[in-house]
Amino acid sequence: MEPKWREQLEQHRNNRRMDIIQTARRLFIAHGLSSVTLKDIVEECGISKVTLYKYFRSLEEIIFEVQIDLLRTWGEKVTITAHQGGNGYEKLQSLLEELIQISKENTDIIRFIAMFDTLYQEEYPTPELERKFRSFLRSVPHPFLSLIKEGTADGSMRRDLDVKAVGYTISNIVNATQQRMMLRGKLLHLDQDVDPAIVLKNMADMILAFVKA
């Protein structure tokens, strides 16, 4: 019975931990990272601070866990698309098209990532969280880098491309454009008289034109 009991206890802990993360995520997206406190989270979860400290030692640790969880979810959404197509170029084209669609359906993820980027512009709060976050980033496959590497190898993309530099350039362009169009698209449409959907399509077309063999 003891192994079964331990398994149930571990499952309970995992469920409680994920409940805290999901609750914090909702509060952060609704009110902003700077406005939510540990008190808000424990009250919303219906737990005590003592219980919360069994899982997380600080508000910053919760923020980073939410960011990692969202990036992992986002990565799972795009990984499937990254394999559609006959060559690297076609797969990149498919991925960009899917990312545009995904961004329309996941504005909460984009909003949180934008808030995270704004809060941590210059440095991370602790060396421990910095190491943990960077370790996570390096542990997951980067779809743009892998597809550019594939495209330059199979001849569907320019062979003179610096895979790492171009991959991260595309990643930053896509992320920044998604954030701006999804979070401020309505006002930008009025300010610039250009449909955000057209901006996103033009972004994809320019990237594809740049890398094409």
C-alpha positions as CSV (number, residue, x, y, z in Angstrom):
1,M,0.0,0.0,0.0
2,E,2.9,2.4,0.7
3,P,4.0,2.8,-3.0
4,K,0.3,3.5,-3.9
5,W,0.0,6.0,-1.1
6,R,3.2,7.8,-2.2
7,E,2.0,7.9,-5.7
8,Q,-1.3,9.5,-4.7
9,L,0.5,12.0,-2.5
10,E,2.8,13.0,-5.3
11,Q,-0.2,13.4,-7.7
12,H,-1.9,15.6,-5.1
13,R,1.1,17.8,-4.8
14,N,1.5,18.1,-8.6
15,N,-2.2,19.0,-8.9
16,R,-1.9,21.6,-6.1
17,R,1.2,23.1,-7.7
18,M,-0.4,23.3,-11.1
19,D,-3.6,24.9,-9.6
20,I,-1.4,27.6,-8.1
21,I,0.3,28.2,-11.4
22,Q,-3.0,28.4,-13.3
23,T,-4.6,30.6,-10.7
24,A,-1.7,33.0,-10.7
25,R,-1.7,33.0,-14.5
26,R,-5.4,34.2,-14.6
27,L,-4.7,36.9,-12.0
28,F,-1.5,38.1,-13.8
29,I,-3.3,38.3,-17.2
30,A,-6.3,40.1,-15.7
31,H,-4.4,42.5,-13.5
32,G,-0.8,42.6,-14.5
33,L,2.4,41.3,-13.0
34,S,3.1,44.3,-10.8
35,S,-0.4,44.4,-9.3
36,V,-0.8,40.8,-8.1
37,T,0.5,39.8,-4.7
38,L,1.0,36.4,-2.9
39,K,-2.0,37.3,-0.8
40,D,-4.2,37.6,-3.9
41,I,-3.0,34.2,-5.1
42,V,-3.6,32.3,-1.8
43,E,-7.0,33.9,-1.4
44,E,-8.0,32.9,-5.0
45,C,-6.6,29.4,-4.5
46,G,-8.3,29.0,-1.1
47,I,-5.1,28.0,0.6
48,S,-2.8,29.5,3.3
49,K,0.5,31.2,2.7
50,V,2.1,28.3,4.6
51,T,0.8,25.9,2.0
52,L,1.9,28.1,-0.8
53,Y,5.4,28.3,0.5
54,K,5.6,24.5,0.4
55,Y,5.6,24.9,-3.4
56,F,7.0,28.3,-4.2
57,R,9.3,30.6,-2.2
58,S,8.5,33.9,-3.9
59,L,6.2,35.7,-6.2
60,E,9.0,35.9,-8.8
61,E,9.3,32.1,-8.7
62,I,5.6,31.8,-9.6
63,I,5.9,34.3,-12.4
64,F,8.8,32.3,-13.9
65,E,6.8,29.0,-13.5
66,V,3.9,30.6,-15.4
67,Q,6.2,31.8,-18.1
68,I,7.8,28.4,-18.5
69,D,4.4,26.6,-18.5
70,L,3.1,29.0,-21.2
71,L,6.2,28.7,-23.4
72,R,6.0,24.9,-23.1
73,T,2.3,25.0,-24.1
74,W,3.2,27.3,-27.0
75,G,6.0,25.1,-28.1
76,E,3.7,22.0,-28.1
77,K,1.3,23.9,-30.3
78,V,3.9,24.7,-33.0
79,T,5.9,21.5,-32.9
80,I,3.2,19.6,-34.8
81,T,3.1,22.2,-37.5
82,A,6.9,22.3,-37.9
83,H,6.9,18.9,-39.6
84,Q,4.3,19.7,-42.3
85,G,5.8,20.1,-45.8
86,G,8.2,18.5,-48.2
87,N,11.3,20.5,-47.4
88,G,12.6,23.1,-44.9
89,Y,11.1,26.1,-46.8
90,E,7.6,24.6,-47.0
91,K,7.7,23.6,-43.4
92,L,8.7,27.2,-42.4
93,Q,5.9,28.5,-44.5
94,S,3.4,26.2,-42.8
95,L,4.7,27.1,-39.4
96,L,4.4,30.8,-40.0
97,E,0.9,30.4,-41.3
98,E,0.0,28.4,-38.2
99,L,1.6,30.8,-35.8
100,I,-0.5,33.6,-37.2
101,Q,-3.6,31.5,-36.6
102,I,-2.4,30.4,-33.1
103,S,-1.8,34.0,-32.1
104,K,-5.4,34.9,-32.8
105,E,-6.6,32.1,-30.5
106,N,-4.1,32.6,-27.7
107,T,-3.9,36.3,-26.9
108,D,-3.7,35.5,-23.2
109,I,-0.3,33.7,-23.7
110,I,1.0,36.6,-25.9
111,R,-0.2,39.1,-23.3
112,F,1.7,37.3,-20.4
113,I,4.9,36.9,-22.5
114,A,4.7,40.7,-23.3
115,M,4.4,41.5,-19.6
116,F,7.2,39.2,-18.7
117,D,9.5,40.8,-21.3
118,T,8.6,44.3,-20.0
119,L,9.2,43.4,-16.4
120,Y,12.6,41.8,-17.0
121,Q,14.1,44.1,-19.6
122,E,17.6,44.4,-18.1
123,E,18.1,41.5,-15.7
124,Y,16.4,38.6,-13.9
125,P,15.6,38.8,-10.2
126,T,17.9,36.1,-9.0
127,P,20.8,34.0,-10.4
128,E,18.9,30.9,-9.5
129,L,15.8,31.9,-11.6
130,E,18.0,33.0,-14.4
131,R,19.8,29.7,-14.6
132,K,16.5,27.8,-14.4
133,F,14.9,29.8,-17.1
134,R,17.9,29.7,-19.4
135,S,18.2,26.0,-18.8
136,F,14.6,25.5,-19.9
137,L,15.0,27.6,-23.0
138,R,18.0,25.5,-24.1
139,S,16.3,22.2,-23.3
140,V,13.5,22.7,-25.8
141,P,13.9,22.5,-29.6
142,H,13.8,25.8,-31.5
143,P,11.6,25.3,-34.6
144,F,13.0,28.2,-36.6
145,L,16.6,27.1,-36.1
146,S,15.8,23.5,-37.0
147,L,13.8,24.4,-40.1
148,I,16.4,26.9,-41.4
149,K,19.1,24.2,-40.9
150,E,17.0,21.8,-42.8
151,G,16.2,24.3,-45.5
152,T,19.8,25.2,-46.1
153,A,20.7,21.5,-46.2
154,D,18.0,20.5,-48.7
155,G,18.5,23.5,-50.9
156,S,15.1,25.0,-50.5
157,M,16.7,28.0,-48.6
158,R,19.7,30.1,-49.2
159,R,22.9,28.2,-48.3
160,D,24.7,31.4,-47.1
161,L,22.2,31.9,-44.1
162,D,23.7,31.9,-40.6
163,V,21.3,29.4,-39.1
164,K,21.5,30.7,-35.5
165,A,21.5,34.4,-36.3
166,V,18.6,34.2,-38.9
167,G,16.7,31.8,-36.7
168,Y,16.6,34.1,-33.7
169,T,16.0,37.1,-35.9
170,I,12.9,35.5,-37.3
171,S,11.8,34.4,-33.8
172,N,12.1,38.0,-32.5
173,I,10.4,39.5,-35.5
174,V,7.5,37.1,-35.2
175,N,7.2,37.5,-31.4
176,A,7.3,41.3,-31.6
177,T,4.8,41.6,-34.4
178,Q,2.4,39.1,-32.8
179,Q,2.5,41.1,-29.6
180,R,1.9,44.4,-31.3
181,M,-0.9,43.2,-33.6
182,M,-2.7,41.0,-31.1
183,L,-2.5,43.4,-28.1
184,R,-2.8,46.8,-29.9
185,G,-4.2,45.7,-33.2
186,K,-7.5,47.5,-32.8
187,L,-5.9,50.8,-32.1
188,L,-3.2,50.3,-34.7
189,H,-5.9,49.5,-37.3
190,L,-7.4,52.9,-36.6
191,D,-4.1,54.8,-36.3
192,Q,-2.5,53.3,-39.5
193,D,-5.6,52.2,-41.5
194,V,-4.0,48.8,-42.1
195,D,-5.7,45.6,-41.1
196,P,-3.4,43.7,-38.5
197,A,-4.1,40.5,-40.5
198,I,-2.4,42.1,-43.5
199,V,0.6,43.1,-41.4
200,L,1.0,39.6,-40.1
201,K,0.7,38.1,-43.6
202,N,3.3,40.6,-45.0
203,M,5.6,39.7,-42.2
204,A,5.5,36.0,-43.1
205,D,5.9,36.8,-46.8
206,M,9.0,39.0,-46.2
207,I,10.6,36.3,-44.0
208,L,9.9,33.6,-46.7
209,A,11.3,35.9,-49.5
210,F,14.4,36.5,-47.5
211,V,15.3,32.8,-46.8
212,K,14.1,31.3,-50.2
213,A,16.8,29.8,-52.4
